[in-house]
Amino acid sequence: MTTIGFIYPDHAAEDDYPLAEQLLGGSDADEGDIRLPVEHIYGTDLHAVPELLDLGSEARLADGAALLAKHEPDAVIWACTSGSFVYGWDGARDQADRLAAVAGVPASSTSFAFVHAAQALGVKRVAVAASYPDDVARLFVEFLAAGGIEVLTMASAGIDTAAEVGQLEPEAVVRLAVENNHPDADAVLVPDTAMRTLGEINAIEFALGKPVLTANQVTVWEGLRLTGTTRLVRSLGALFRVRS
């Protein structure tokens, strides 16, 4: 049994995680079961820098780790992109290190998951289709640059809260990714764990003709990476069709 715990901010698209658990459990059954428990921490869900810094604070993540302890996770992931990249590369590394220390297991965040997933696919140049306001989205571009990833184009939908993002219809999610592609990009990145994307990944990749990396997708993959677990699942996009 492999258990990967996720600290998820407020409520929006957390149902992507039981969906991922179901999809992952359907392949390579001889490798054992995978559990993906989610525990919630709460703050203001505004996509604004001060609120995001508070949301990803050491105290809040320690509360999340304490909630996950009953699941006895093998790794813990802070399932929030903006609540990690807003700290910058070094700050996000310190955030993950402190989470690992309090949880007693390896830890990471969605922001690092994007970088590691891009590396696994050999992705160097990307287009970013962000739900955030422009100033927040630009901080993600800076984070990717620190990780050696060139952003050729960045679009921001300017959505102020995670709750609003969670209400996007599937066709709107597909449209956001497809319409903000760049012809020279190796992949399109969609960074917001508040957005339901797992059910739309294959449709987006079919329309683009290239990989798409979405927040909840890479967050789950990062947990598998930390635990040394590989699952090949066609329904979760190109990322889950390569061995990390």
Salt bridges, closest charged atoms under 4 A:
GLU14 OE2 - HIS11 ND1 2.62
GLU14 OE2 - HIS40 NE2 4.00
ASP15 OD1 - ARG196 NE 2.91
GLU31 OE1 - ARG231 NE 3.41
GLU39 OE2 - LYS70 NZ 2.85
GLU39 OE2 - HIS71 NE2 2.85
ASP54 OD2 - ARG60 NH2 2.82
GLU58 OE1 - ARG98 NH1 3.21
ASP94 OD2 - ARG98 NE 2.73
ASP97 OD1 - ARG93 NH1 3.87
ASP134 OD2 - ARG138 NE 2.71
ASP192 OD2 - HIS47 NE2 3.55
GLU205 OE1 - ARG241 NH2 3.30
GLU222 OE2 - HIS116 ND1 2.86
GLU222 OE1 - ARG225 NE 2.95
